[in-house]
Amino acid sequence: MPVVTLQHRRLERLVGKGIDEILAMLPYIALDIEEEGNDYVKVEYNPNRPDFSTDYGIARALRGIMGIEVGLPKLNLVESSVATFNVDASVYSIRPYILALVALDGRMDDEDLRQLISMQEDLHMGIGRKRRKASIGLHDYDKVDGPFYYTTESKDFKFIPLNSAREMSMQEILASMDVGKAYGHIIKDHARYPIIKDAKGNVLSFPPIVNAELTRVTEHTRNMLVEVTATDLNTARDVLAVIAVTLSDMGFKVASVSINYDGYTITTPDMSHRRMSLPMDRLSLLGLDIDRKEVIECLRRSRLDVDEGKGKGEGEGEEVDGSIECLVPRYRVDIIHWIDLVEEVAIGYNISRFEPRYPRLKAMGSRDRTLKVLDDARSVMVGLGMLEVMNFNLVSMLMQYEMVGRRMDSNSLVVEESKSKEHEVLRDSLIPSLLAVLSRNVHEPYPQRLFEIGKVFSRVGESIREEWSIGVVIAHSNANYTEARSYLQAFLHTLFGIDVETEPVDEPPYESGKAAEILFKDKMIGSIGEVSSRVLSNFRIRVPVSAFEVIISRLIAK
């Protein structure tokens, strides 16, 4: 989870309250305090709230929840477009989208700059998916001249990258710079690389890798160009919206930019709010007795608002169908469903005001019977000197069938278009996996007595059956059927107090004439035998192995 450091004095200035009152409210806007110092606090925030990546965003939420400033935040926007980007078709197959804004007439101190860069990296790691989906470039707008061009260049193209004093080719940047090594895999398979230039040919950025040294942003920067390149347009819009509202809170005027694609033009950033309907009856989930007016107040404390013009029912902002038309600010990318609006009502109400209640239904919980039996089964096997192992339910066809001499049938459950040879089929027996464990431990001392409790899967008509099973393997120079049978009897007597019968059978992975089905009340519940020499050879196991498997679910259901 990302962590942001907040300075006490800055918080007090941004919120307008004392630090003790502020710190007390942080948990109620879903921020966990990780560390407290004399003049700072470190808080952990959920990645679905990227607007919390700076103290400006946190202060914005606190002002709302504390009733200082409610409703949709007021943004310092410039109506007219002040810059233009021309997008070349060569980027479409690499990183097709670019959005931008220009922040004007701002003032930053060292802490502002630190938080801005920290926000940039948090956005990269979070909704930017480590720059794969979206990456951000911050530039000193006064160092460049528009219009700007988003195009591609050959790998040999050179410019001076950020934190370097000399020109480097784009290929050299990927090979030698830390940032190139970390993110070069995103674009390395393309013949040409994306580049952003100004009207004079000056390089601004090599996205998503590194900016140019020319446009380095410092605390002296007064006008800033922000560009977001992406493989997903909605992600780019989300990222730019979070940056725009933060820069507005910092005192910048946020101006729009025209982006010219082949045949159409878009203007960014789009900070228009979204409309979402909140059904009033859904608020019963909170267990609160609050009226419509208080619901609207709660929404406004969460920095949302309602469309009062839509109010056609009894209450302000309520429609005829009993729902409230909510206005969601563009930077709130976490709100996607009515249940998110219910949560915002709870936060606006203040979680500390909720009163815990005992449930009306009085019932005592107890451990599931099947899980209790499985725990007891483990205890019995450990008591018999066995060592438990755990394997994956998805295994390879080679191990599950071919290496043990079994054939797949219509009941086998195969993964369609599996991405890995190791995860092709669901297990219908535990014995192959246990033999694989023995094969990886041939250099360990013997005897080796292993067991596993896991699920086995089979097809029954159109449905899938899952059953709990126990598999046991015994490996040493004298391992035989008789020893396996003695462990089987001890296990079943101790755990279930039952006797079983065995019926000779000839089936893999067992040696012919040394295997049997395990029967209980004339129903097959498992198998037992000595593993055949051919199977042992396939697994490169050099000592005899006896084994048994019992489907415990069939005994629990007895």
C-alpha positions in Angstrom: 0.0 0.0 0.0 1.4 3.5 -0.9 2.5 5.8 2.0 2.6 9.6 2.0 4.4 11.8 4.4 2.4 14.8 5.8 4.0 17.8 7.5 2.0 19.0 10.5 2.3 22.7 9.7 1.3 22.2 6.1 -1.7 20.2 7.1 -2.8 22.9 9.6 -2.5 25.5 6.9 -4.3 23.5 4.2 -7.1 22.3 6.4 -7.5 25.3 8.8 -7.7 23.2 12.0 -5.2 22.2 14.7 -3.0 19.1 14.2 -4.6 17.1 17.0 -8.1 17.5 15.5 -6.7 16.6 12.0 -4.9 13.5 13.2 -8.0 12.3 15.0 -10.0 12.5 11.7 -7.5 10.7 9.4 -8.8 7.1 10.1 -12.3 8.2 9.3 -11.4 9.0 5.7 -9.8 5.5 5.4 -6.2 6.6 6.1 -4.0 4.4 8.3 -1.4 6.1 10.4 1.9 4.3 9.8 4.3 6.5 11.8 4.2 9.7 13.8 7.1 12.1 14.4 7.4 15.4 16.2 6.4 17.4 13.1 5.2 14.8 10.6 2.9 11.8 10.1 3.1 9.0 7.6 -0.2 7.6 6.4 -1.1 4.7 4.2 -3.8 5.1 1.6 -5.7 2.7 -0.6 -4.5 2.8 -4.2 -8.0 3.3 -5.4 -7.8 6.8 -4.0 -4.9 8.3 -6.0 -6.1 11.8 -5.0 -4.7 11.0 -1.6 -1.2 10.8 -2.9 -0.5 14.4 -1.7 -1.4 16.4 1.3 -3.5 18.7 -1.0 -5.8 15.8 -1.8 -6.0 14.7 1.9 -6.7 18.2 3.0 -9.4 18.6 0.4 -11.2 15.5 1.9 -10.6 16.7 5.5 -12.1 20.1 4.8 -15.2 18.4 3.6 -15.6 15.8 6.4 -15.0 18.6 9.0 -17.6 20.8 7.4 -15.2 23.6 6.4 -15.8 23.3 2.7 -18.4 21.0 1.3 -19.7 20.0 -2.1 -17.8 19.8 -5.4 -14.3 21.4 -5.1 -13.9 24.7 -7.0 -11.3 24.4 -9.6 -9.1 27.2 -11.0 -9.6 26.5 -14.7 -8.8 28.6 -17.7 -11.4 28.2 -20.4 -9.4 28.7 -23.5 -6.8 26.3 -24.9 -3.2 27.6 -24.6 -1.2 24.8 -26.3 -1.6 22.2 -29.1 -0.2 18.7 -29.6 -0.1 17.0 -33.0 -0.1 13.2 -32.9 1.7 11.3 -35.6 0.1 8.0 -36.8 3.4 6.2 -36.1 2.6 6.1 -32.3 -0.7 4.3 -32.7 0.8 0.8 -32.6 3.1 1.7 -29.7 1.4 4.1 -27.2 -1.5 5.6 -29.0 -2.9 8.2 -26.6 -1.6 11.5 -25.2 -3.4 14.0 -23.0 -2.0 17.2 -21.6 -2.7 20.4 -19.6 -0.8 23.6 -18.9 -0.6 24.9 -15.3 0.0 28.7 -15.2 1.1 31.3 -12.6 2.0 28.9 -9.8 4.4 29.0 -6.9 6.1 26.0 -5.4 8.3 25.3 -2.5 10.6 22.3 -2.0 7.8 20.3 -0.2 5.3 21.1 -3.0 7.8 19.7 -5.6 8.6 16.6 -3.5 4.9 15.8 -3.1 4.3 16.4 -6.8 7.0 14.0 -7.8 5.8 11.5 -5.2 2.3 11.7 -6.6 3.7 11.1 -10.1 5.4 7.9 -9.0 2.4 6.7 -7.1 0.2 7.2 -10.1 2.8 5.3 -12.2 2.8 2.4 -9.9 -1.0 2.4 -9.2 -3.5 3.1 -12.0 -0.5 3.5 -14.4 0.4 -0.2 -13.8 4.1 0.5 -13.5 4.0 2.9 -16.5 2.6 0.1 -18.8 -0.9 1.6 -19.1 0.1 5.3 -18.4 3.1 7.5 -17.7 3.4 11.1 -16.8 5.8 13.9 -17.9 6.2 17.1 -15.9 7.9 19.9 -17.8 8.9 23.6 -17.4 6.6 25.2 -19.9 8.8 28.3 -20.2 11.7 26.2 -21.6 9.8 25.1 -24.7 7.7 26.5 -27.6 4.5 25.1 -29.0 3.0 23.5 -31.0 4.2 20.1 -29.7 4.6 16.9 -31.6 4.0 13.3 -30.4 5.8 11.1 -32.8 8.5 8.4 -33.1 12.2 8.3 -33.7 14.8 5.6 -34.5 16.6 3.9 -31.7 19.8 5.9 -32.6 18.1 9.3 -32.0 19.9 11.3 -29.3 19.0 13.9 -26.7 20.1 14.8 -23.1 17.9 12.8 -20.7 17.0 13.9 -17.2 19.9 13.7 -14.7 22.5 13.4 -17.5 25.0 15.9 -18.7 25.5 14.4 -22.2 23.5 13.3 -25.2 22.5 9.6 -25.3 20.8 7.6 -27.9 17.4 6.1 -27.0 18.9 2.6 -27.2 21.7 3.7 -24.9 19.2 5.1 -22.4 17.4 1.7 -22.2 20.7 -0.2 -21.8 22.6 2.0 -19.3 20.2 4.2 -17.3 18.5 2.7 -14.3 15.1 4.0 -15.5 15.7 2.5 -18.9 16.5 -0.9 -17.4 13.4 -0.7 -15.2 10.9 0.2 -17.9 12.5 -0.4 -21.2 10.7 -3.7 -21.6 7.5 -1.8 -22.3 8.7 -0.6 -25.7 11.8 -2.5 -26.5 10.1 -4.8 -29.1 9.2 -1.9 -31.3 11.4 -0.7 -34.2 10.9 3.0 -33.3 10.4 4.7 -30.0 7.9 7.4 -29.0 9.2 10.9 -28.5 7.7 14.3 -27.7 9.2 17.5 -29.3 8.4 21.2 -29.4 8.2 23.4 -32.5 12.0 23.9 -32.5 12.7 20.2 -32.3 13.7 20.3 -28.7 12.9 17.0 -26.9 10.5 17.1 -23.9 10.2 13.4 -23.2 10.9 9.8 -24.2 7.7 8.2 -22.9 7.3 6.1 -20.8 11.0 6.1 -19.9 12.5 9.5 -19.1 12.0 13.3 -19.7 14.7 15.5 -21.2 17.0 17.5 -18.9 15.9 20.7 -20.8 12.4 20.7 -19.2 13.4 19.8 -15.6 10.9 21.1 -13.1 12.3 22.9 -10.0 10.8 24.9 -7.2 11.4 28.0 -9.4 9.1 26.7 -12.1 6.1 29.0 -12.6 4.4 27.5 -15.6 4.2 23.7 -16.1 3.3 21.4 -19.0 1.9 18.0 -18.0 1.5 15.3 -20.5 0.2 11.7 -20.0 0.9 9.0 -22.6 -1.0 5.8 -22.4 -2.2 2.6 -24.0 -5.7 3.1 -22.4 -7.6 6.4 -22.9 -9.7 6.2 -19.8 -6.7 5.5 -17.7 -5.0 8.6 -19.1 -8.1 10.7 -18.4 -8.1 9.4 -14.8 -4.5 10.3 -14.3 -4.7 13.7 -15.8 -7.8 14.6 -13.7 -6.0 13.7 -10.4 -3.0 15.9 -11.4 -5.3 18.8 -12.6 -7.2 19.0 -9.3 -3.9 18.8 -7.3 -2.3 21.6 -9.3 -5.4 23.7 -8.9 -5.2 23.3 -5.1 -1.6 24.3 -5.3 -2.6 27.6 -6.8 -1.9 27.0 -10.5 -4.4 28.1 -13.1 -5.2 24.9 -15.1 -5.4 25.6 -18.9 -6.6 23.2 -21.5 -4.6 21.7 -24.4 -5.9 20.7 -27.9 -4.8 17.3 -29.0 -4.9 16.8 -32.8 -5.3 13.2 -33.9 -5.7 12.1 -37.5 -9.2 13.5 -38.4 -10.3 14.7 -35.0 -9.4 16.9 -32.1 -9.9 16.6 -28.4 -9.4 19.1 -25.6 -8.0 18.1 -22.3 -8.3 17.9 -19.3 -12.0 17.1 -19.2 -13.0 17.9 -15.6 -16.7 17.7 -16.0 -18.4 15.8 -13.2 -20.2 12.5 -13.7 -23.8 11.8 -12.8 -24.7 8.7 -10.8 -28.0 7.7 -9.2 -28.2 6.6 -5.6 -31.4 4.7 -4.7 -32.6 5.8 -1.3 -33.6 2.3 -0.3 -30.0 1.1 -0.6 -29.0 3.2 2.4 -30.7 0.7 4.6 -27.4 -1.2 4.3 -25.9 1.3 6.8 -28.5 0.7 9.5 -29.0 4.4 9.9 -32.2 6.3 10.4 -31.5 9.4 8.4 -33.7 11.5 6.1 -33.1 12.7 2.6 -31.8 16.1 3.7 -29.1 14.5 5.9 -28.1 12.1 3.1 -27.4 15.0 0.8 -25.4 16.8 3.6 -23.3 13.6 4.0 -22.6 13.4 0.3 -21.5 17.1 0.3 -19.2 16.4 3.2 -17.6 13.7 1.0 -17.0 16.5 -1.6 -19.8 15.2 -3.9 -23.0 17.1 -4.7 -26.5 16.6 -5.9 -28.5 18.0 -8.9 -31.1 20.1 -7.1 -32.8 20.7 -10.5 -33.6 17.0 -10.7 -35.6 17.1 -7.5 -39.1 16.0 -8.4 -40.0 14.1 -5.3 -40.4 15.2 -1.8 -36.8 16.0 -1.0 -34.0 18.1 -2.5 -32.3 16.4 -5.3 -34.6 13.4 -5.2 -36.2 12.0 -8.3 -39.7 10.5 -8.6 -38.3 6.9 -8.4 -36.8 7.6 -4.9 -33.2 8.1 -5.9 -30.8 11.0 -5.6 -29.0 12.3 -8.7 -25.4 12.6 -7.4 -22.6 14.7 -9.0 -19.2 13.0 -8.8 -16.0 15.0 -9.4 -13.8 13.8 -12.2 -10.9 13.0 -10.0 -12.9 10.5 -7.9 -12.0 7.5 -10.1 -12.9 5.1 -7.3 -16.6 5.7 -7.5 -18.1 3.4 -10.1 -21.2 1.9 -8.5 -24.1 2.9 -6.2 -22.5 1.0 -3.4 -19.6 3.4 -3.5 -22.1 6.3 -3.0 -23.5 4.5 0.0 -19.9 4.3 1.4 -19.5 8.1 0.8 -22.7 8.7 2.8 -21.2 6.7 5.6 -18.0 8.6 5.5 -19.8 11.9 5.3 -22.0 10.9 8.3 -18.7 10.2 10.2 -17.9 6.6 11.0 -17.3 7.6 14.7 -21.0 8.3 15.0 -22.0 4.8 14.2 -23.3 2.9 17.2 -22.5 -0.9 17.3 -25.6 -3.1 17.8 -26.0 -6.7 18.7 -27.5 -8.7 15.9 -31.1 -9.6 16.3 -30.5 -13.2 15.5 -28.6 -15.0 18.3 -26.7 -18.0 16.9 -23.4 -19.6 17.9 -20.9 -20.3 15.2 -19.0 -23.6 15.0 -16.2 -25.0 12.8 -17.4 -26.7 9.7 -17.6 -30.5 10.3 -15.6 -31.4 7.1 -12.7 -29.0 8.1 -12.7 -30.5 11.6 -12.4 -34.0 10.2 -9.6 -32.9 7.9 -7.7 -31.4 10.9 -8.2 -34.6 12.8 -6.9 -36.6 9.8 -3.7 -34.5 9.7 -3.2 -35.1 13.4 -3.6 -38.8 13.0 -1.1 -39.0 10.1 1.5 -36.9 11.9 1.0 -39.2 14.9 1.8 -42.2 12.6 5.1 -40.6 11.6 4.0 -39.1 8.3 5.2 -35.7 6.9 2.6 -33.5 5.2 3.2 -31.9 1.9 1.0 -29.5 -0.2 0.8 -29.3 -4.0 -1.2 -27.3 -6.6 -4.6 -28.4 -7.8 -3.6 -27.5 -11.4 -0.9 -29.8 -12.7 0.5 -31.0 -16.0 -1.1 -33.7 -18.2 2.3 -35.3 -18.4 2.6 -35.8 -14.6 -1.0 -36.6 -13.9 -1.5 -39.1 -16.7 1.4 -40.1 -18.9 4.1 -40.6 -16.3 1.8 -42.9 -14.1 0.4 -44.8 -17.1 -3.1 -43.4 -16.9 -5.3 -42.3 -19.7 -7.4 -39.2 -19.9 -11.1 -39.7 -20.4 -14.3 -37.6 -20.8 -14.3 -36.9 -17.1 -10.9 -35.2 -17.1 -11.1 -31.5 -16.4 -8.7 -29.7 -18.8 -7.9 -26.0 -18.8 -8.7 -24.4 -22.2 -5.8 -22.5 -23.8 -3.6 -23.0 -20.7 -0.7 -20.5 -20.6 1.6 -23.0 -18.8 2.4 -26.7 -19.3 2.5 -27.0 -15.5 -1.2 -26.0 -15.1 -3.1 -27.9 -17.7 -5.5 -30.1 -15.8 -7.3 -30.4 -12.4 -6.1 -33.3 -10.3 -8.4 -36.3 -10.0 -5.8 -38.1 -7.9 -3.2 -37.0 -5.4 -0.7 -39.9 -6.0 1.0 -38.4 -9.1 1.8 -35.2 -7.2 3.2 -37.2 -4.2 5.4 -39.2 -6.6 6.7 -35.9 -8.0 7.6 -34.8 -4.5 9.5 -38.1 -4.0 11.3 -37.6 -7.3 12.6 -34.2 -6.1 13.9 -35.7 -2.9 15.8 -38.7 -4.1 19.0 -37.5 -2.4 17.3 -37.2 1.0 17.6 -40.0 3.6 15.0 -42.9 3.6 12.5 -43.9 4.7 10.3 -41.1 3.4 6.6 -41.3 4.4 4.5 -38.5 3.0 0.8 -37.6 2.9 -1.3 -34.8 1.4 -4.8 -33.8 2.0 -6.4 -32.0 -0.9 -9.2 -31.8 -3.3 -9.8 -34.0 -6.3 -12.0 -33.1 -9.2 -14.2 -35.1 -11.6 -17.0 -34.5 -14.0 -20.5 -35.9 -13.2 -22.8 -35.2 -16.1 -22.8 -31.5 -16.7 -21.5 -30.6 -13.2 -18.1 -30.7 -11.5 -17.6 -32.7 -8.3 -15.0 -31.6 -5.8 -14.1 -34.1 -3.0 -11.5 -34.1 -0.2 -9.0 -36.9 -0.5 -5.9 -38.1 1.4 -2.9 -39.5 -0.5 -0.1 -41.4 1.2 3.3 -42.6 -0.2 5.9 -44.8 1.6 9.3 -44.9 0.1 12.2 -47.1 1.3 14.1 -50.3 0.4 11.4 -52.6 1.9 8.2 -50.6 1.2 5.4 -53.0 0.2 1.6 -53.5 0.1 1.5 -54.9 3.6 3.0 -51.8 5.2 0.7 -49.5 3.2 -2.3 -51.6 4.4 -1.3 -51.3 8.0 -1.1 -47.5 7.8 -4.5 -47.5 6.0 -6.1 -49.6 8.8 -4.5 -47.5 11.5 -5.7 -44.3 9.9 -9.3 -45.4 9.4 -9.6 -47.1 12.8 -8.3 -44.0 14.6 -10.2 -41.4 12.7 -13.5 -43.1 11.8 -13.5 -46.3 13.8 -14.3 -48.4 10.7 -13.1 -51.4 8.8 -12.8 -51.6 5.0 -12.5 -54.3 2.5 -10.1 -54.5 -0.5 -10.9 -55.9 -3.9 -8.0 -56.8 -6.2 -7.7 -54.6 -9.2 -5.2 -54.1 -12.0 -4.8 -50.3 -12.7 -2.0 -47.8 -12.8 0.1 -46.5 -11.2 0.3 -49.8 -9.3 2.1 -53.1 -10.1 -0.1 -55.7 -11.6 -1.3 -58.2 -8.9 -0.2 -55.8 -6.1 -3.1 -53.4 -6.1 -6.7 -53.2 -4.8 -9.7 -51.0 -4.6 -10.7 -49.8 -1.1 -14.4 -50.5 -0.4 -16.7 -49.3 2.4 -20.2 -50.7 2.5 -19.7 -51.9 -1.1 -18.8 -48.4 -2.3 -15.4 -47.6 -3.7 -13.6 -45.0 -1.6 -10.0 -45.3 -2.8 -7.1 -47.5 -3.9 -4.0 -49.1 -2.5 -0.9 -50.8 -3.9 2.7 -51.0 -4.8 3.8 -48.4 -7.4 5.0 -50.1 -10.6 8.7 -50.1 -11.5 7.9 -48.4 -14.8 6.2 -45.5 -13.0 9.1 -45.3 -10.5 11.5 -45.1 -13.5 9.5 -42.3 -15.1 9.9 -40.3 -11.8 13.5 -41.5 -11.4 12.7 -42.9 -8.0 15.3 -45.6 -7.0 13.5 -47.3 -4.1 10.2 -49.2 -3.8 7.1 -47.2 -3.1 3.8 -48.3 -1.7 0.8 -45.9 -1.7 -2.9 -45.5 -0.9 -5.5 -42.8 -1.5 -8.9 -42.5 0.3 -11.6 -40.0 -0.7 -12.5 -38.7 2.8 -15.6 -36.8 1.6 -17.3 -40.2 1.0 -16.6 -41.3 4.6 -17.8 -38.0 6.1 -21.1 -38.3 4.2 -21.6 -41.8 5.5 
